[in-house]
Amino acid sequence: MMIGKLIGLPGRRGRRALIAGAAVIALTLPFIASSYVLSVVTLALYLAYVGQAWNVMMGFAGQLSLGHSLYVGLGAYASAGLFFHTGIGPWAGVWLAIAICAGVGAFIGFLAFRLRVSGVQLSLLTVAFAELARIGFDHLEWLGGPGGLFLRVADRSRIDLLGFRGPPAMYYYAILALVGGALGLCTVLLRRRAGYYWRAIREDEVAAASLGIDVFRWKMRAVILSSAMTAIAGVFFAFYYNSLFPEQIFSFGRSIEIVLGPVVGGVGTLVGPIVGAGALVLLGDGTTEVLNRLGFDVPGVKQVVHGLLLLLVTIYMPHGLWPPLARALGFGPRKI
Amino acid sequence: MALLEIEDVSKSFRGLRAVARATFAIERHTIGALIGPNGAGKTTLFNLIAGVYRPDHGEIRFRGHAIGGLPPHRVCAAGVARTFQLVKPFAELSVLDNAVVGALHGERTVAGARVRARAVLERLGLGSKASMIAAHLTLAERRRLEVARAVATRPSLLLLDEMMAGLRPPEIDELVSVLRGVQRDEGITILLTEHVMRAVMALADQIVVLHHGEVIARGAPAAIVRDPAVLGSYLGEDALEGTAS
């Protein structure tokens, strides 16, 4: 607050104006931005959403998953496969995706938490299951195998809400709504019993159990919610990109991509995954674009920028970009 | 019927007997102290009561119900709360939120738990630190936070494991009076393990002495410090002068 006043940063009204301004820009973006910018922002929002879902498990409950691409892939294949083979659309497919991912999440969680696997071992277990799925789907010819599963490319000029086909703006609004919904859900959960219990478990399981918390049950709830949320991202992915390859969607790199946003933005914070995903995509794609305009074609520059950002944040802002930013803007601790 | 009954309880680790046929009882609304040299089995006994370990043999009854072998969260639900010798605060959470986690046990709403948590923090003299991050507290404050968190669960029995270790004498006296107050106001029964005889003598109604996992003496403090078996095994001849001064 003091610093905010000194350097003229916004007060209460200023913060409201800031939020309102961001909301207006977010809602009108398809009308003011180029299709390139819209696609980049859509990608950022997609990463913000999966980051938010991952954050429920790691940021709130302290259970590190490095295999969250598993749930993106399963959700994507579940809904796309259903559509491909039966013509049943994503509004029904999303429930199948959620059911499958929640079931698989519950299975992995049950295995890990009953056998008291935690920390690095838990992370490796999640990686192993994602790899298992990658190899398994490579051999599932019914879903395209290694050659990929393709959905008919949509008629981009017509909005078909029921079939979730339409112009890029429709997908943009869909992922925007998902990010808003996830943020709202997490905000509510953190203030309720779940938020207190998850954070207690994250900080110290033994102490949490001594205060009457059924640690196993609450960790299961975190994993199931996180995997179910990620399933929806998979459905979005399938119908936005129209092509799925096991090598890509289940890859370890994709899992890391999910983790990067919250880590850069602030693990365990509400807005961190959004800020982190935004920073990564804007800086990564921004640098690529600037270099392109200058006539340089440098493959992999995006990854280098991501790596540098991660390095700098880990060294200078170990809690991520959002906590110091939130303090500078004068947000109270409950908004962090 | 005593609130807590330990009957013939044994526990071994890889053949090493940590607790051997321990038997004693703690009456309602009293303060019992478990003393003994390092490795006597005090913390093991605590962990047996709190559900961290399952007894190999014997029975632990709380309000007449067997609780031996129940997992920790069920023991807490039965009405037993504890603190840890090596403090385990929820470091990144505020002091208030630490207490809220405890208070949520038995409170239906978060709002109710926050009210309860604030009241308990005031009781333990941590009211002014409520919005601090727990990691920033001093050791003495963290010990009190552990008590606050445990008391917030509304226990009938509070287990305090080496509360005074590492504290300076004025901090010990302060904590002793706070504990007395909490015990009186909340109507709690307390069982504590302690090396600091100054605190034991000031608090305990009954002392149980453990040695090599066995109960070698139990009784009122005044009798215990004159018990020849206790003097020989643990307190030593100078213990009396130490407590008299």
Interface residues (C-beta under 8 A of the other chain):
Chain A: R191 R192 R193 Y196 Y197 R199 A200 E203 D204 V206 A207 A208 A209 S210 L211 G212 I213 D214 V215 G268 P333
Chain B: A50 V52 P71 P72 H73 C76 A77 A81 R82 F84 K88 P89 F90 A91 E92 L93 S94 D97 V100 V101 G102 L104 H105 V110 A113 S131 R149 A150 T153
